[in-house]
């Protein structure tokens, strides 16, 4: 749990640093497109890591990023027997004495983490492509 909290703080700080780097690179003339794309990939990756670590930390603390908490007694009158938590995808299940369960899934968090991670990978690939294309154009010009 301590590692997850440290990763949350580190990824949050890295996301802020990437945003500052993008702002500084955006002011430079001519704009270094490959570096801006690489910083954007870092920003998206750090945002994905921060969102996942935040969700995992809240699940580990027993709260969870869920819209509803477990009821002490379900609709049929069975008492709450236990709680099952999973870290990927982040999910929480309330287990009742009569064998029923109620799952709470935070689809918005999972979608955000997956979308940010996929965009980070795509942006990193685009940065490599632009960098190699720029390098080959410079070699041909010389």
Z-matrix of the N, CA and C atoms (Angstrom, degrees):
N
C 1 1.437
C 2 1.531 1 110.11
N 3 1.315 2 116.66 1 -35.36
C 4 1.456 3 120.79 2 178.33
C 5 1.527 4 110.42 3 -65.58
N 6 1.334 5 116.57 4 -39.68
C 7 1.461 6 120.99 5 178.21
C 8 1.531 7 111.38 6 -64.40
N 9 1.322 8 116.60 7 -40.20
C 10 1.463 9 120.44 8 179.11
C 11 1.525 10 110.57 9 -64.47
N 12 1.321 11 117.31 10 -41.86
C 13 1.459 12 120.86 11 177.11
C 14 1.516 13 111.84 12 -63.87
N 15 1.334 14 116.65 13 -41.35
C 16 1.465 15 120.39 14 178.02
C 17 1.527 16 111.02 15 -64.96
N 18 1.332 17 116.93 16 -40.97
C 19 1.461 18 120.21 17 177.57
C 20 1.523 19 111.90 18 -65.34
N 21 1.325 20 116.60 19 -35.65
C 22 1.459 21 120.72 20 176.60
C 23 1.525 22 110.46 21 -62.24
N 24 1.323 23 117.14 22 -47.46
C 25 1.466 24 120.55 23 178.86
C 26 1.521 25 111.69 24 -65.12
N 27 1.315 26 116.40 25 -42.82
C 28 1.465 27 120.60 26 -179.34
C 29 1.519 28 111.64 27 -64.86
N 30 1.326 29 117.39 28 -44.22
C 31 1.465 30 119.40 29 -179.38
C 32 1.523 31 111.17 30 -69.65
N 33 1.326 32 118.13 31 -33.44
C 34 1.464 33 120.41 32 175.07
C 35 1.515 34 111.64 33 -64.95
N 36 1.329 35 116.63 34 -43.94
C 37 1.468 36 120.51 35 178.08
C 38 1.529 37 111.08 36 -66.17
N 39 1.324 38 116.92 37 -39.16
C 40 1.469 39 119.99 38 178.76
C 41 1.525 40 111.37 39 -66.72
N 42 1.325 41 117.63 40 -35.54
C 43 1.467 42 120.81 41 177.68
C 44 1.526 43 110.48 42 -64.09
N 45 1.335 44 116.52 43 -41.64
C 46 1.472 45 120.09 44 177.00
C 47 1.524 46 110.10 45 -64.21
N 48 1.329 47 117.32 46 -42.76
C 49 1.466 48 120.82 47 179.33
C 50 1.532 49 111.10 48 -62.69
N 51 1.323 50 117.71 49 -40.60
C 52 1.467 51 120.93 50 178.06
C 53 1.527 52 111.13 51 -64.48
N 54 1.315 53 116.64 52 -38.63
C 55 1.467 54 119.88 53 178.28
C 56 1.525 55 110.43 54 -64.44
N 57 1.332 56 117.61 55 -39.69
C 58 1.473 57 121.01 56 177.44
C 59 1.525 58 110.35 57 -65.39
N 60 1.332 59 117.14 58 -42.13
C 61 1.469 60 120.72 59 178.86
C 62 1.526 61 110.67 60 -62.26
N 63 1.323 62 117.43 61 -41.96
C 64 1.468 63 120.72 62 178.55
C 65 1.525 64 110.21 63 -62.52
N 66 1.335 65 116.82 64 -41.90
C 67 1.465 66 120.00 65 178.76
C 68 1.528 67 111.07 66 -63.41
N 69 1.320 68 117.28 67 -41.13
C 70 1.465 69 120.45 68 179.85
C 71 1.524 70 111.80 69 -69.78
N 72 1.325 71 116.55 70 -40.35
C 73 1.469 72 119.54 71 178.71
C 74 1.523 73 111.20 72 -68.53
N 75 1.309 74 117.73 73 -30.19
C 76 1.462 75 121.22 74 179.21
C 77 1.513 76 112.78 75 -67.46
N 78 1.328 77 117.53 76 -23.22
C 79 1.461 78 121.51 77 179.17
C 80 1.526 79 112.44 78 -84.62
N 81 1.324 80 118.29 79 -19.00
C 82 1.463 81 122.14 80 -176.36
C 83 1.519 82 110.94 81 -71.17
N 84 1.314 83 116.66 82 146.03
C 85 1.470 84 122.47 83 175.22
C 86 1.509 85 108.25 84 -120.09
N 87 1.268 86 123.22 85 131.19
C 88 1.460 87 126.67 86 -14.41
C 89 1.527 88 109.68 87 -70.27
N 90 1.301 89 114.84 88 154.13
C 91 1.467 90 119.69 89 -176.80
C 92 1.534 91 110.53 90 -70.10
N 93 1.332 92 117.11 91 126.66
C 94 1.469 93 120.57 92 177.34
C 95 1.533 94 109.90 93 -80.52
N 96 1.322 95 116.27 94 90.62
C 97 1.469 96 121.84 95 -172.77
C 98 1.528 97 112.65 96 -57.92
N 99 1.320 98 117.21 97 -43.85
C 100 1.466 99 119.86 98 -177.77
C 101 1.528 100 110.57 99 -63.33
N 102 1.316 101 117.32 100 -39.52
C 103 1.469 102 119.90 101 179.75
C 104 1.523 103 111.54 102 -70.03
N 105 1.327 104 116.64 103 -37.02
C 106 1.463 105 119.49 104 177.07
C 107 1.525 106 109.85 105 -64.07
N 108 1.336 107 116.64 106 -42.92
C 109 1.469 108 120.24 107 178.03
C 110 1.525 109 111.36 108 -63.73
N 111 1.338 110 117.02 109 -39.71
C 112 1.464 111 119.82 110 178.81
C 113 1.527 112 110.94 111 -64.99
N 114 1.326 113 116.97 112 -40.92
C 115 1.468 114 120.06 113 177.91
C 116 1.530 115 110.68 114 -67.23
N 117 1.338 116 117.29 115 -36.50
C 118 1.466 117 120.75 116 177.15
C 119 1.530 118 110.45 117 -65.45
N 120 1.338 119 116.66 118 -38.73
C 121 1.469 120 119.96 119 176.30
C 122 1.521 121 110.60 120 -63.02
N 123 1.323 122 116.32 121 -41.34
C 124 1.460 123 120.11 122 176.65
C 125 1.517 124 111.91 123 -63.06
N 126 1.333 125 116.16 124 -41.64
C 127 1.464 126 120.90 125 178.62
C 128 1.530 127 111.36 126 -61.63
N 129 1.332 128 116.91 127 -47.52
C 130 1.464 129 120.88 128 -179.71
C 131 1.529 130 111.56 129 -64.55
N 132 1.325 131 116.06 130 -41.13
C 133 1.463 132 119.57 131 178.05
C 134 1.521 133 112.08 132 -63.87
N 135 1.329 134 116.40 133 -41.15
C 136 1.467 135 120.01 134 178.81
C 137 1.524 136 111.39 135 -67.91
N 138 1.323 137 117.19 136 -36.77
C 139 1.466 138 119.54 137 176.82
C 140 1.529 139 111.10 138 -64.87
N 141 1.328 140 116.36 139 -41.07
C 142 1.467 141 119.92 140 177.65
C 143 1.524 142 110.52 141 -63.16
N 144 1.327 143 116.53 142 -44.06
C 145 1.467 144 120.06 143 179.50
C 146 1.527 145 111.26 144 -64.62
N 147 1.326 146 117.21 145 -40.95
C 148 1.464 147 120.56 146 -179.86
C 149 1.530 148 110.82 147 -65.07
N 150 1.324 149 117.40 148 -42.67
C 151 1.467 150 120.15 149 179.92
C 152 1.525 151 110.57 150 -64.91
N 153 1.328 152 117.62 151 -43.43
C 154 1.455 153 120.04 152 -179.99
C 155 1.530 154 111.10 153 -66.78
N 156 1.329 155 116.76 154 -44.76
C 157 1.466 156 119.48 155 -179.65
C 158 1.524 157 111.13 156 -64.12
N 159 1.334 158 116.93 157 -37.69
C 160 1.463 159 120.08 158 176.65
C 161 1.516 160 111.58 159 -62.91
N 162 1.326 161 116.91 160 -43.66
C 163 1.463 162 120.91 161 177.60
C 164 1.518 163 111.93 162 -65.60
N 165 1.324 164 116.72 163 -43.00
C 166 1.461 165 120.21 164 -179.66
C 167 1.522 166 111.51 165 -66.14
N 168 1.333 167 116.47 166 -39.35
C 169 1.459 168 120.05 167 178.65
C 170 1.524 169 110.98 168 -64.66
N 171 1.323 170 116.62 169 -41.14
C 172 1.463 171 118.36 170 179.32
C 173 1.520 172 111.64 171 -69.02
N 174 1.333 173 118.05 172 -32.85
C 175 1.468 174 120.81 173 175.09
C 176 1.524 175 109.52 174 -67.55
N 177 1.338 176 116.81 175 -42.65
C 178 1.463 177 120.16 176 -179.57
C 179 1.531 178 111.91 177 -64.99
N 180 1.323 179 116.54 178 -31.01
C 181 1.464 180 120.15 179 178.01
C 182 1.525 181 112.20 180 -80.72
N 183 1.340 182 116.73 181 -4.78
C 184 1.454 183 120.79 182 176.80
C 185 1.512 184 114.35 183 91.14
N 186 1.308 185 117.43 184 4.01
C 187 1.455 186 119.85 185 179.58
C 188 1.517 187 110.42 186 -94.34
N 189 1.279 188 116.52 187 -57.66
C 190 1.457 189 121.23 188 178.92
C 191 1.509 190 112.63 189 77.74
N 192 1.314 191 116.07 190 148.75
C 193 1.470 192 120.71 191 179.66
C 194 1.521 193 110.50 192 -85.90
N 195 1.304 194 116.60 193 55.83
C 196 1.443 195 120.65 194 -171.13
C 197 1.523 196 110.68 195 -113.14
N 198 1.330 197 117.08 196 148.23
C 199 1.461 198 120.09 197 -176.98
C 200 1.523 199 114.10 198 -71.79
N 201 1.306 200 118.10 199 -21.27
C 202 1.467 201 120.22 200 -178.39
C 203 1.524 202 109.07 201 -138.21
N 204 1.294 203 116.19 202 148.95
C 205 1.463 204 120.94 203 176.55
C 206 1.518 205 108.80 204 -96.23
N 207 1.317 206 116.49 205 164.98
C 208 1.464 207 120.57 206 179.11
C 209 1.523 208 109.99 207 -70.12
N 210 1.309 209 115.24 208 137.92
C 211 1.457 210 121.20 209 174.45
C 212 1.522 211 108.49 210 -81.73
N 213 1.313 212 117.24 211 148.40
C 214 1.472 213 120.75 212 178.32
C 215 1.523 214 111.92 213 -66.49
N 216 1.332 215 116.00 214 -31.99
C 217 1.465 216 122.08 215 179.85
C 218 1.530 217 106.98 216 -135.99
N 219 1.342 218 117.04 217 133.33
C 220 1.467 219 118.97 218 179.09
C 221 1.528 220 110.74 219 -80.28
N 222 1.313 221 116.81 220 -177.29
C 223 1.469 222 121.39 221 -176.04
C 224 1.528 223 113.26 222 -63.26
N 225 1.339 224 116.96 223 -29.69
C 226 1.468 225 119.09 224 179.91
C 227 1.528 226 112.27 225 -85.95
N 228 1.332 227 117.93 226 -0.73
C 229 1.461 228 121.14 227 176.56
C 230 1.514 229 115.06 228 95.31
N 231 1.316 230 118.45 229 2.62
C 232 1.465 231 121.43 230 -179.62
C 233 1.530 232 109.76 231 -78.76
N 234 1.328 233 117.35 232 136.88
C 235 1.473 234 120.05 233 -179.74
C 236 1.534 235 111.63 234 -75.59
N 237 1.316 236 115.00 235 156.75
C 238 1.466 237 121.81 236 177.13
C 239 1.517 238 108.86 237 -67.95
N 240 1.338 239 115.79 238 126.12
C 241 1.454 240 120.44 239 -177.32
C 242 1.525 241 111.92 240 -101.38
N 243 1.297 242 116.69 241 -33.58
C 244 1.459 243 118.71 242 -177.81
C 245 1.513 244 112.12 243 -171.30
N 246 1.314 245 113.84 244 -179.29
C 247 1.457 246 121.94 245 -178.43
C 248 1.520 247 107.77 246 -135.36
N 249 1.309 248 117.94 247 131.01
C 250 1.459 249 121.95 248 176.46
C 251 1.519 250 108.11 249 -115.37
N 252 1.324 251 115.65 250 127.02
C 253 1.460 252 120.13 251 -179.68
C 254 1.516 253 109.72 252 -122.40
N 255 1.315 254 115.50 253 142.57
C 256 1.454 255 121.79 254 175.80
C 257 1.513 256 107.69 255 -126.71
N 258 1.320 257 114.91 256 147.75
C 259 1.454 258 119.20 257 -175.31
C 260 1.528 259 114.04 258 -94.37
N 261 1.318 260 118.71 259 -22.65
C 262 1.456 261 119.16 260 173.42
C 263 1.504 262 110.18 261 -146.25
N 264 1.287 263 120.53 262 119.97
C 265 1.465 264 122.68 263 -10.91
C 266 1.518 265 109.71 264 -66.98
N 267 1.324 266 116.24 265 155.31
C 268 1.463 267 120.57 266 -179.77
C 269 1.528 268 108.36 267 -61.60
N 270 1.307 269 116.13 268 116.39
C 271 1.464 270 119.20 269 179.97
C 272 1.520 271 109.97 270 -147.76
N 273 1.303 272 114.92 271 156.65
C 274 1.446 273 123.37 272 -177.36
C 275 1.525 274 107.42 273 -136.47
N 276 1.318 275 117.98 274 129.45
C 277 1.463 276 121.24 275 178.44
C 278 1.520 277 109.03 276 -124.21
N 279 1.331 278 115.13 277 131.13
C 280 1.459 279 121.73 278 175.93
C 281 1.532 280 107.23 279 -93.65
N 282 1.328 281 117.60 280 122.49
C 283 1.462 282 122.00 281 -178.37
C 284 1.522 283 108.76 282 -105.59
N 285 1.343 284 116.28 283 129.22
C 286 1.461 285 121.23 284 -177.26
C 287 1.527 286 110.70 285 -110.36
N 288 1.314 287 116.50 286 161.01
C 289 1.462 288 123.15 287 -174.55
C 290 1.525 289 112.97 288 -62.47
N 291 1.326 290 118.38 289 -27.32
C 292 1.463 291 120.07 290 179.96
C 293 1.527 292 112.94 291 -83.21
N 294 1.323 293 117.54 292 7.01
C 295 1.466 294 121.91 293 178.15
C 296 1.510 295 114.43 294 91.96
N 297 1.307 296 117.89 295 -5.59
C 298 1.467 297 119.55 296 178.93
C 299 1.524 298 110.17 297 -82.40
N 300 1.295 299 114.50 298 159.81
C 301 1.461 300 119.76 299 177.04
C 302 1.523 301 109.30 300 -142.93
N 303 1.307 302 115.11 301 153.26
C 304 1.456 303 122.21 302 177.32
C 305 1.516 304 106.71 303 -126.51
N 306 1.332 305 116.12 304 119.65
C 307 1.455 306 119.90 305 -179.77
C 308 1.517 307 110.49 306 -98.58
N 309 1.307 308 114.25 307 141.26
C 310 1.456 309 121.31 308 175.07
C 311 1.516 310 106.94 309 -118.45
N 312 1.312 311 116.17 310 116.34
C 313 1.462 312 121.87 311 -179.99
C 314 1.524 313 109.04 312 -113.93
N 315 1.321 314 117.83 313 132.38
C 316 1.456 315 119.88 314 175.79
C 317 1.532 316 110.06 315 -95.68
N 318 1.321 317 118.26 316 80.88
C 319 1.462 318 118.54 317 -175.42
C 320 1.518 319 113.16 318 -61.84
N 321 1.319 320 117.45 319 -29.63
C 322 1.464 321 118.47 320 -178.75
C 323 1.519 322 111.22 321 -64.56
N 324 1.325 323 117.66 322 -38.51
C 325 1.463 324 120.24 323 179.32
C 326 1.523 325 110.32 324 -69.13
N 327 1.328 326 117.25 325 -45.43
C 328 1.466 327 119.95 326 179.62
C 329 1.524 328 111.44 327 -62.68
N 330 1.323 329 117.20 328 -41.74
C 331 1.464 330 120.35 329 179.03
C 332 1.519 331 110.23 330 -64.76
N 333 1.337 332 117.18 331 -42.63
C 334 1.461 333 120.12 332 179.56
C 335 1.520 334 111.25 333 -62.78
N 336 1.327 335 117.21 334 -46.04
C 337 1.467 336 120.79 335 -179.07
C 338 1.527 337 110.41 336 -62.71
N 339 1.329 338 117.39 337 -47.14
C 340 1.471 339 119.87 338 -179.44
C 341 1.522 340 112.03 339 -66.04
N 342 1.331 341 117.69 340 -42.33
C 343 1.468 342 120.50 341 -179.77
C 344 1.521 343 110.73 342 -64.70
N 345 1.319 344 117.37 343 -43.84
C 346 1.467 345 119.85 344 179.61
C 347 1.526 346 111.20 345 -65.08
N 348 1.326 347 117.08 346 -39.34
C 349 1.466 348 120.02 347 179.50
C 350 1.529 349 111.43 348 -66.86
N 351 1.329 350 116.98 349 -42.46
C 352 1.472 351 120.31 350 178.93
C 353 1.524 352 110.43 351 -66.10
N 354 1.323 353 117.31 352 -42.90
C 355 1.464 354 120.20 353 177.63
C 356 1.524 355 111.67 354 -64.47
N 357 1.325 356 117.38 355 -35.95
C 358 1.460 357 120.51 356 176.85
C 359 1.524 358 110.58 357 -63.15
N 360 1.314 359 116.99 358 -44.76
C 361 1.468 360 120.13 359 179.05
C 362 1.532 361 111.24 360 -64.54
N 363 1.336 362 116.82 361 -43.02
C 364 1.469 363 120.12 362 179.49
C 365 1.527 364 111.17 363 -65.23
N 366 1.325 365 117.12 364 -39.96
C 367 1.461 366 120.43 365 179.27
C 368 1.521 367 110.90 366 -68.42
N 369 1.321 368 117.81 367 -37.14
C 370 1.462 369 120.40 368 176.31
C 371 1.521 370 111.02 369 -63.79
N 372 1.328 371 117.03 370 -41.59
C 373 1.472 372 120.21 371 176.88
C 374 1.526 373 110.80 372 -63.85
N 375 1.319 374 116.89 373 -40.24
C 376 1.466 375 120.40 374 178.08
C 377 1.525 376 110.72 375 -64.55
N 378 1.329 377 117.27 376 -37.98
C 379 1.466 378 120.72 377 177.93
C 380 1.519 379 111.27 378 -63.37
N 381 1.326 380 116.56 379 -42.28
C 382 1.473 381 120.28 380 177.92
C 383 1.528 382 110.34 381 -64.42
N 384 1.326 383 116.97 382 -43.81
C 385 1.466 384 121.08 383 179.76
C 386 1.526 385 110.93 384 -61.28
N 387 1.321 386 117.68 385 -47.12
C 388 1.463 387 121.56 386 -179.03
C 389 1.521 388 110.44 387 -65.33
N 390 1.316 389 116.99 388 -39.92
C 391 1.460 390 120.82 389 179.28
C 392 1.526 391 111.35 390 -63.46
N 393 1.313 392 117.52 391 -44.74
C 394 1.471 393 120.64 392 179.42
C 395 1.526 394 111.60 393 -67.91
N 396 1.323 395 116.90 394 -38.09
C 397 1.451 396 120.57 395 178.61
C 398 1.544 397 110.73 396 -65.59
N 399 1.318 398 116.47 397 -40.47
C 400 1.466 399 120.90 398 177.84
C 401 1.521 400 110.63 399 -66.07
N 402 1.318 401 116.62 400 -42.93
C 403 1.467 402 120.79 401 179.07
C 404 1.524 403 111.70 402 -62.61
N 405 1.340 404 116.82 403 -42.77
C 406 1.466 405 119.48 404 -179.26
C 407 1.523 406 110.80 405 -69.03
N 408 1.322 407 117.69 406 -32.29
C 409 1.470 408 120.72 407 177.31
C 410 1.523 409 109.82 408 -68.77
N 411 1.326 410 118.62 409 -36.38
C 412 1.458 411 122.10 410 178.16
C 413 1.527 412 111.16 411 -68.92
N 414 1.332 413 116.79 412 -37.29
C 415 1.459 414 120.83 413 179.29
C 416 1.524 415 110.01 414 -67.50
N 417 1.325 416 117.46 415 -40.37
C 418 1.473 417 121.27 416 178.89
C 419 1.529 418 111.29 417 -66.61
N 420 1.323 419 116.62 418 -35.13
C 421 1.467 420 120.17 419 -178.22
C 422 1.520 421 111.82 420 -73.09
N 423 1.320 422 117.35 421 -25.60
C 424 1.480 423 120.40 422 -177.93
C 425 1.469 424 113.07 423 -83.70
